[in-house]
Amino acid sequence: MFPTIDWSLILLELLITMILVVLVVLDLALPKDTKKDWLGILSLAGLFGLIGFWLTQRALVGTTFSGMFMMDSLAWFFKGFFLMAMVFVIAMTQQFFKSMRSRKNEFYLLLWLALLGMCLVASSADFLMLFIAIEILTISLYVMTAYLKSDKHSLEAGMKYLILGALSSGFFLYGISFLYGTTRSTHFEAIQGFVSSHAMAPMTAFALVLIFAAVGFKIAAVPFHWWVPDVYQGAPTPVTALLSVGSKAAGFVVLMRLFFGIFASWHGQWTLVLAALSAVTMCYGNLGAMFQTNIKRLLGYSSIGHAGYLLMGAAAGSALGASAINFYLLGYLFTNLGAFLVIVLFFISSKSDEIKNYAGLVKRSPLLACTLLLALVSLAGVPPLAGFFGKFILLMATVKSGLLWLAFIAVVNIVISLYYYLMVAKRIYVDAPHTTSIIPVSRPMRLLLGIAIVGMIGIGIFQGPFLDVAMTAVKGMYFLPK
Amino acid sequence: MNMPAFFFCIFAAILIFASLAVVFARNPLYNVLSLVLAIFCLSSLFMLLEAFFVGIILLLVYAGAVLVFFLFVVMLLNLNAPTFTTTEQSRFRLWGWLFGLAFLSETFLAIKSFLAAEVTQPSSIRGTIETIGQILFTDYLLPFELTSLLLLIAIFGIVSLAKGAMGTGAKAGENQ
């Protein structure tokens, strides 16, 4: 039987694909020597249009394509998240590739494909579908990571990411096959039904471990984090930004679907494992970040640390924990992308990512210095910024679920992280600059930096509406009664 | 022992030895050739499970196309075994053995527990092209269509990474 298809559910993905096709045609049709960056401008315009359309999709719930594709509040939340992240990433790309005229266009196309992949990950309702969606995201990221062919580090990063990514895809497939072997289905709902009526068997536990390995690779959790520092440092900065926000969030959607959906009834078995992983991950990330001299590498380690904080929410296993993950990611979006935007703008004028070259940035560009300071302080979790309140509810959820020791480790880690974030801040504000040349910041970039600042402070001060959004996003999920 | 079980044992034994040879053979040429053999045995196992289509595809695509391509690369580029320093190698070896054994024992435990559970006969649906085609174009329509985008990414990737690679490197590529 041919399935009946409800096109309205999948309209956002269809629009993304249509824009992609238009951009492909334009890439071919535009004269080679055109000065204007048409693809970049159209990409941004398209994204704003899509965000407007996304707002109308809020109440949409349902499944289509024989249950392969589902739309619910969680998917809606994360699709908006990905669209907003992509606005920043595309703006960064426009700046970063200014000197490269001919190869820039393909980069936009790959970014759009990555966006499509992320949106599909959020909407997958079947493991087979999820696998294809994750591959669309990851394979386009492999290409983008190795994009700077003349740069040895970029090639090395691409190679590392490819090999470890392929390994994690292998784990994922192996896990799915074991799960299929026991439950005879790849569909989320069917597996959830099986899980709720059976005790955990070695076979399913093994499958869960394998699938978690693949998700852990995406969110950069220890012990699947080996690729992070090198890839973050070597990849073109817009890709690093996408990896640290978009790809990580995509991993967390899957994580939430696994632990707050499919495997929710085995809550008791995985809570401690997740809590232990969370503790190890945040310690590793924060201790590793202390000795870094490259800002992208530092943010790489800090991104491992943040994966650890976010895993606390999953370990808590409660509705509060799940909404804390969403809220934290929302703050992390503006904070981290603000930081990466500064890194891109700084790199264009000084061709360096070394922290020592950031000395005296405040005298060269007060706006860049201010944004970077706010971002670092928000990442560390200082009130009244977004990072503070996010950490606060994550800790609250952890304590409420009885994991007091985990909350304690997290607090120690937050103190450690203050050290290395403030060391960078000291370089920017206290140290004398090597050169006094002003770093030019164009008007659109100023606007975007402003949005990042408003996001960081706004989410930190007016938490209410954002917390509401984060909470409604997890309404459809399953939590265990206390 | 009935006929399928007999063939299963033969092919599975060859498969294990071929896979070990893939890892342990020194000469890259033998690595690839043993992989071809392994794929051939694997496809036979699929045939025994009545998954004819998967078996044929495995044979055609992997053994026929991908691995022959590998073979060409290995032969044309005259690759030698990668050189590690001894300390590096022994460190990798240790971790490799450790994780490998842990993984193997875990797999063994999982499969052992499964053997005790009820084992159902393969369903009456046969893995022919017809049935697979029908499932692909009905239930699995969306994932099937999305694989076309994966191919698109592969094309973009090859074009953008290989563009200008023949010249003097990236400079030539960027200024085209």
Interface residues (C-beta under 8 A of the other chain):
Chain A: M1 F2 P3 T17 K32 F65 S66 M68 F69 S99 M100 R101 S102 R103 E106 F107 L109 L110 L113 L116 L120 D126 L128 M129 I132 A133 E135 I136 I139 S140 Y142 V143 A146 Y147 L148 K149 S150 D151 F178 G181 T182 A201 P202 M203 A205 F206 A207 V209
Chain B: E106 T107 L109 A110 I111 K112 S113 F114 A117 F137 T138 D139 Y140 L141 L142 P143 L146 T147 L149 L150 L152 I153 A154 F156 G157 V159 S160 L161 K163 G164 A165 G169 A170 K171 G173 E174 N175 Q176
